Amino acid sequence: MSPTRPFLRPTLRASLLALVGLLTHGCTPADDARPPPTASAPANAAAPLAPIRVSGSYWIELSPVLVAANRFYPQTLAVGEGGITRITSGEADLATNAETQLLRESVTNSDLRIIMTVTESFYRLVALPPVAGDLTGMDQMSDALARGDVDVISMWEPEPEDAIQQLGDDAIVFQDRSVYREVFNLHARATDLADPDKRRSIVAFVRAVADATAALKADPAPYWPHVSSVTGFTTEEIGWGWPEMQFPVRIVPDMLNVLEVEEVWVAEASNRAPRGREELAKFIDSSVVEEALALPATAAVR
């Protein structure tokens, strides 16, 4: 040090060195005082989930949702009966239905969103007998075919397999999985997805459905008794229909194509102009399932 340069007091010198170090690393004393970005994550992750209500049509396609609510979601949820109209009526936050119902309901409820594909079901041809007393056409289909009242039926499982079992060697099955299928999706409202607390619960439930799906793919039989207790189908009937379904978890890649083609038919039946591809695209929100699948997989909690 030059003789003409005064010595700095130790405390002042230490302060200046600290300031130089902060400036060199591009931060300020205020930045240095902040906790690391991940410091608050564990507390948030442990916070109670906001309540959600889940609903679905009581068919075998609902199996991953039922198992998720009963075994994998952190809180046991009762899955109410009913499709997407349960969302629009305010009775549910999440609900399942085929793509046709979304196209019908979204005309007056434009905030509906497809957030995951739960199940793809592969159909045959359709003939519906009329209502007879308390029995709907769907309830009578396999029996009507066995009696010869109709020539062919098409329906989601297990009705077709029930008919095959009744007809035995006389059964003839026509099927093209690339042509006739149902895309059974989980739906939510855009307003709920924009709410941080509600979205966190929805994402957690989608993660639970993904985990339930993995468990069902590995060994479905242990979960069939619960599915049976909700849907009313026997475990044997569930087993019949199981091979006719796939469980994608992610939204099927051709979802927009399906909506675009089906919108023409739904619009004509509703006596309105069909909506274009760009307008239909807004009803698909893949961000939820992507966010859910980024979370760690979990084993059953019950």
Secondary structure, 3 states (H helix, E strand, C coil): CCCCCCCCCHHHHHHHHHHHHHHHCCCCHHHHHCCCCCCCHHHHHHCCCCCCCEEECCCHHHHHHHHHHHHHCCCCCCEEECCCHHHHCCCCCEEEEEHHHHHHHCCCCCCEEEEEEEEEEECCCCCCCCCECCECHHHHHHHHHHHCCCCCCCCCCCHHHHHHHHHHHHCCCCCCCCCCEEEEEEEEEHHHHCCHHHHHHHHHHHHHHHHHHHHHHHCCHHHHHHHHHHHCCCHHHHHHHHHHEECCECCCCCHHHHHHHHHHHHHHHCCCCCCCHHHHHCCECCHHHHHHHCCCCCCCCC
